[in-house]
Amino acid sequence: MEDKGTLIVLTPERFTARNPDHLALAARVTELLARAGVVPPV
């Protein structure tokens, strides 16, 4: 994304907030990135 940031693709299919597996995966990735100091905790 050049100098705009980073795009992280979590699923091969379209991500949807109605899919509990997608939400769990997003929460886990957010937690791991926060622990690594890459993003501030939400």
C-alpha positions, 0 to 999 in steps of 0.5 A: 500500500506504498506509504499508506499502511499495510493491508493484511488479508485474513481470509481467502473469501470475503470478510464479513462481520456476520461470520463468527470465525472471521470475527474471532480471527480478526480479534486474534490477529489484533491481539497478536499485533498489539502484543508485538507493539505494531498497533496500539490496543483497541 
